[in-house]
Amino acid sequence: MSVTPTNAGRLRMESQNYPLHYLLPAAAMLLVFFFVPTVMNFIYAFTDWSAFKKTISFNGLDNIYSLFSSGALLTDIRITITYAILVAVFQNIFGLALAVLFEEDTTLNRLGRTLFFIPVIMSALAAGYIWQAVLKTDGVFNQILSYIAGYDVAVQWLGSTTWTLVIIAMIHAWKWMGFSMLTYLAGLKTIDHEILEAAAMDGASRTATFWRIKFPLLAPALTFNIATALLGSMNSFDIVQSLTNGGPGGSTEILNLFIWRTFGKGLYAQSTTMSLVLFLLVMIMAIPLITVLRRREKKIL
């Protein structure tokens, strides 16, 4: 006669098989390389720490006043938010389109999924330098356009103070659209086929089925993809640095580039202050965004 363990007994058995001290190495790594630097970053933001002084002393809110009074920080914040919104829009449009295109489990579609996921595992710096070579005046893209048009095309694709940020956002979205594609594909695979069969029996077209059934049921995937794309692009650095280094005319200088340059000048306290501003900006955007998207999920599902 077998005896079924109670819930309490099962929990005791699990705790014995997975003791908490196994978490200590990971907790120590997290403490040393994340929590302590974060706390120290907040502390140094209110000091005069720099490469030009031998001592460090607190100066209150002087760093914040000087950064905001110059106007450069506000400009970079505006550019960063614009860039993040563009990346979120492009990445989700590209990812959703690919998920719909490769939804069926065929050999060709599996190959397509693999090919479009390759940029995700590429180095961001490598992707940036590749696109820089493609889009420069005598690059591959202009050569293709010259061949099609029949005359020399010498467009400076990364030379416009208006459109360069949009192009870089599209390249960022291209790199990560494979990740969004897989998330949307996972959401599509969880949809009950009986619902889709019932819609087909009622005479619903494929377009109507997608927008009225599939897309609303993708709400959790949409929440995840929008949040990760928006907040991840706000911490971007390598793609922009490799493509334009903030140019032309500072039109693509996102906040992390500004922080990097300020730190390189030896103004350590000001760079940590800007890091604090970026952290608060991400938090201010993340909490309302995720809250709104979660509420939308509950209404739909």
N, C-alpha and C positions, 0 to 999 in steps of 0.2 A: 504494500500500500504506500503510494507516494504522498509526501506532505508538501503542500504548496506554501512557500514562505510568505509571510505577511509583508505589507508595505514597509513597516519599520525594519523588519529583518532584512529585506532586500536593500534598503538604504544603508544599513550597517555593513552588509556584504560589499556594496559598491564603495563605501568609504574605506574599507579595509583593502580593497583591490586598487584603489586610486587615492593613496594618502596625499594630504595637502602639501606635504613638504616637497613633492615633485614640482610644485609651482614656484618654489623659491628661486631657482635660477632665472626663470623668465621674469619674475617680479623684481629681482635685483637688476637685471638688464633694463627693464622698463624704468625703474627708479633712477638709475645712474645716467642713462642716456636720453631720458625724456622728461621726467618730472623735475629733477634737479636743474637741468639746463633751462627749463621753462620758467621755474621760479626765479632763478638767477637772472634770466632775461628781463623779467618784470622789475627786479630790483635795480639792475643797471640802467634801466630806462629813465630813472630819476636821479642819475648821477652825472658827473662831468667826465666820465671815463673816455680817454682818447689816447692816441699814440704820442701826443705832445705833452703829456703830463705824467709825472712819476707817481702822483698820489690820486686817489679817487675820493671824491666827497659828494654828498647829496646836494642837488640844486633844485629840488622840488619839481615844478612843472615848466621850468625854463626850456627844456628841450621841446616840449609840446608846443609852447608859445612860439618859439623860433621857427619850427617846421611849418606850422599852419599860417604864420604871418607872411612867410616867403611866397606862398601860393603854389610852390612846386609840388608839395605833398597832395594838395587838393586836386591838382591836375592829374597826377598819377593815380589817385584813387578813382577819379572819373574814368580814366582810360582802363583801369583794371576791371571795374564793374561792367563797362561796355564790352570789353573783351570776354569776360565770363559769360555774359548773357548771349553774345553771339556764338560762343563755343557750345553752350547748352542747347541753343536752337538748332544749329547745324548738326551737332553730334546725334541728337535724337531724331532728326529728320532722316539723316543718312542711315542710322542704325535701324530705325523702324522700317525704312524702305528695303534694306537688305534682309531683314527678318521675314518680311512678307514675300520677298522674291525667292528666298531659299527655305521656305517653310516646309515644303514637301521633302521627305527623306529619300532622295535619289542620289546616285553616285555623283552626278554632275553638281548637284546642290551641295553635297558634302565637300566636294573639292572647292566650290566657290566660298563656302564658309571658312575653310582653311586659308585660302588665299587672302581673304579680307581680314583675317585675324592676325596675319603676319605683322602688319605695322604695329600692333599692340605690343608685341614682344621685342620690337626694335628699340634701339637706343633713341631717345628723343633728340639728342644732339646729332646723331647720324641722320635721322629723318630730316632735321632742320637743314643740315648742310646739303643733303641731296636735293631738297626743294629749292634751296638757294641757287644751286648750280642749274637747275631746270628753269628757274624763273628770271635769271639774270639776262641782261640785254642781248647777249650773244648765246643764250642758253638753248636748250632743246626745244622748249615750248615755242619760242619765237622762230626757231628754224622750221618747225612743223607748220606754223602759220604762214611763214614765207613761202614754203613749198605749195601750200594750198592756194594762197592768194596770188602767187606768181610774181611777187615783188618783195623786197626786203622789209621785214617787220622788225622794228627795234623798240618795242614797248618796254618801259621800265616798270615792271609789275610790282616791284617793291620800292618804288620811288615816289609814290603818291602819299601825301599827308592825310588824305581822306580815306582811300580805299586799302591801304596796306594793312591796317589793323583787321579789316574784314577778311583779306586773303590769308593772313596768319591764323585767324580764328578758324577758317575753313581747313587749313592744313592741320591744326590741332585736332579738329573734329575728325579729319580723315584718319589720323593716327589712332584715335580711340573709338571709332565707329564700330570696329569689330567687337569690342567689349559690349557696347550697347546692343549690337545685333544679337549676341548670345543671350543677353538678359531678356530681350523681347522674344527670342525664340523659346526660351524656357517658359515664359508666360503663355505663349501660344500653345505649347505642348500640354499645359495644364487645363486647357478649356475642354469641357466635356463634349465629346463628339455627338452625343444625343441632342444637345442643344443646336448644334450646327445642322444636323440632319433634319430636325424639326423645322428650322428656318428654311432649308432647301425645299422641304415638302410644302411649305406655305407659299413658295414661289419667290422667296427673297433672292435678289441678285447677289453676286459675289461682293460687289461694292457695298450694298446695303448690309450684308452680313458682317462685313468687316467693321463698318463705322457704327453699326447699332448693337453688335454683339461682341465681336472680338476686341475692338479698341477699348470699350468701357471695361472689359474684364482684364485688360492689361494695366489697370490703374496701379497695382503694386510695382510692376516693372517700370512704369513711367515715373513713379515717385523716386525710385532708386536711381534711375538713369539721370533724371533732372538734377537731383541733389548731388550726385557724384560728379557730373559734368560741370555744374555751376561752381561748386565749392573747390573741386580739383583744379579747375582752370584759374581760380583766384590765386592759387599757390604756384602757378606756372612760372618757369624761368628759362629752361634750357632751349625750348623751341624758339621763343622770341629772341633770346640772346644769339642763337646761331643764325637766325634769318636776318635780323636787322640791327641787333644790339641797341634797340630803342629808337632807331631812326625810322624814317627821315624827320629831322627837326624835332625829335622827342615825341612824335605822334604815336609811337608804339611802346613808350617807356612805361611798362607796368610796374607795380609797386615793388616786386621782388628785385627788379633790375635797379631801381633807385636805392634799395637797401644794400645791394651788392656793391654799387659804386660808392655809396657813402661809407661803408665799412672799409673799402679799399683805400679811401682817403685818410683812414686813421680815426675817423669820427665814430668811434665804437658806440658811445652812448646814444647818439642820434639814430644810428642804424638799429639798435635794440628798441628804441622808442618807436620807430616805424614798424618793426616786427610786432610790437604790442598793438599798434593801431591796426595792422593787418589781421591779427588774431581776433581783436574785438569786432572788426568789420565782418569777418567770416562768421562769427557767432551771431551777430545781429541779423545777418542774412539767413543763416542756417535754421535757427529756431522757428521764425515765422513761416519760412518756406516749407519745412518738413511738417509743421503743424497744419498748414492749409492743405497740403497734399494728402496727409493722413485723413483729414476730415472728408476730403473728396472721396477717398477710398471707401470710407465707411458708408457714405451716402450711396455709392454705386454698388458695393458688394453687400 
